[in-house]
């Protein structure tokens, strides 16, 4: 897969169209899909960890915190 061009014009061809082999194209699309799913699951896991942190017995200390950076 060619590198991402941040300065691409609207009429430039899609980089995925330049790949002729259909098997390689499917592998690239599956890899992109797997990466998106991984990032989504990591975000959900981080949210769950923060929720578990707030559900501890330290409610007096937590009430003074407005933002938790992890």
N, C-alpha and C positions, 0 to 999 in steps of 0.2 A: 504494500500500500504506500503510495507516495505521501510525503510529509504534508501536513496541513498548511495551507496557504491562507494567512489571515487577510491578505490584501487581494483576494480573488474577486473578480468582477462577476456580475450576474450572468453574463453570456458565456463565461468559461465553462468547459465541460466538467462534469462530476468526476473526481479522481477514481471512483469505483468503476466507472464506465471504461476506463483505460485498461482494466484487467480483463484479459480475454478468457482465461480459464474459469469455467463456471464453478468448479470445485474450490478453487482459491477464493473466489468471490463469496461463496457460502461460508467458508471458514472465517473470513474477515467479518462478515455480518454476525456470525455466531460469537466471535470474540468480542465485538462491540456490545452485543446483547448481554453477554456474561459479565462484562465490565460494568455496565449500567446496573445490572442486578446486584453485583457485589457492593457497589457504592450505596445503593438503596438499603441493603441489609445492614451495612455498617452504620448508616445514619439512624436506622431504627434501633440498633443495638446501643448506640451512644445515648439515645433518648431514654431507653430502658435503664441504662446505668445511672443516668441523672435522676430518673424517677425513684430508683431504689435508694440513691443517696439521700433524697429528700424524705424518704419514709423511715429514716432512722429515728432514734430516740432523742436526737439533738435538735428538737424543734425550736428551742429558744435561740440557739445559734443560727439556725437556718432562717428564722424569721427576719433576722437582721441582714441577711444576704439577699440581694436583689438579682444578681446575675452570677451564674456558676460557669466558669470557663474550664473546659477540660481538654 
